[in-house]
Amino acid sequence: MTSSNSSIGQLASFYLSGIPGYEDVQHFISIPFCVFYLTGLVGNCTVLHIIHTDKSLHEPMYYFLAMLSFTDMGMSISTLPTVLRTFWFDAKEIEMNTCVAQMYFIHTFSLMESAVLLAMAFDRYVAICDPLRYSSKLTPQRIVYIGVFIIIRCSTVLPVVLVRIPTFSFCHSHVLSHSFCLHQDVIRLACSDISFNVLYGLFVVAFYWGVDSLGIFLSYAFILRSVLLIASRGGKLKALNTCVSHICAVLVLYVPMIGLSLVHRFAKHSSPIIHITMADIYLLVPPVLNPIIYSIKTKQIHQGLLRILLSKRIGLAHT
């Protein structure tokens, strides 16, 4: 698929993969992908609309939920063009600069999702462990500062490593494992010295994902300690119930992420279907499940969704 045995990144193109062995039915395979994307985008737009229009939801918890919906939409939109282009039109070639740009947005929004989940864990910690000072600690101004810090923290770390990719030589296959560009997938095709990219990637995983997951774990350790001190069983259940949605969102992001990392590290020669499935679950499932989880488990979001549905039905009845 390459015109020469060796090419410099600036002149190179990559070739995205659909699902190997199912090329004849990839148009049908695109249907569930379209359903996933549509569900994720509509669901997160609905959550944002409910929070924006319902003034009773202008509280720290829902501001953080709006941030989560925003990052979920970013993850979906980052992969949508190349995935649908690959399955619908069999257009698999992607230029180097486009691939690097897609990598940047995919990994940036992924880091932002983890950081937002950490902020939401801190929100739950303050609400349960120090409820009397909840409003004074999480003021709107501080929430804005947290949001800006998350954006700066996650958007500035990747250019250092991504700008090196166009300078690499690619003398082997230019075929990627997925229908979108991931950093670990691209650098494995390089013939240049990629040690800096590998070490920097490990640093990002440890310092960003590691710190975020540790912060979430510690937050829930303190939450659990405070809950155990509550005398009534009903009070304990009520306190824990406010954390269920967030815990589900954490699991929905971290379990596929850990699975994908393990597959890339220890199962490099396993079936391509495993790599493709894990990557698709990691990037497609959280944006779909998070609005569903919060719509079901969060009473205010559930009521807001019902109001939207009922207003549409009433509108249709009057037409």
Sequence and secondary structure as in RCSB ss.txt:
>XXXX:A:sequence
MTSSNSSIGQLASFYLSGIPGYEDVQHFISIPFCVFYLTGLVGNCTVLHIIHTDKSLHEPMYYFLAMLSFTDMGM
SISTLPTVLRTFWFDAKEIEMNTCVAQMYFIHTFSLMESAVLLAMAFDRYVAICDPLRYSSKLTPQRIVYIGVFI
IIRCSTVLPVVLVRIPTFSFCHSHVLSHSFCLHQDVIRLACSDISFNVLYGLFVVAFYWGVDSLGIFLSYAFILR
SVLLIASRGGKLKALNTCVSHICAVLVLYVPMIGLSLVHRFAKHSSPIIHITMADIYLLVPPVLNPIIYSIKTKQ
IHQGLLRILLSKRIGLAHT
>XXXX:A:secstr
  SSS EEGGG EEE    TT GGGHHHHHHHHHHHHHHHHHHHHHHHHHHHH GGG SHHHHHHHHHHHHHHHH
HHHHHHHHHHHHHH   EEEHHHHHHHHHHHHHHHHHHHHHHHHHHHHHHHHHHSGGGHHHHS HHHHHHHHHHH
HHHHHSSSHHHHTTGGGSEE S  B SSSS  HHHHHTT  S  HHHHHHHHHHIIIIIIHHHHHHHHHHHHHHH
HHHT SSHHHHHHHHHTTHHHHHHHHHHHHHHHHHHHHHHH TTS HHHHHHHHHHHHHHHHHHHHHHHHHH HH
HHHHHHHHHHHHHHHHHH 
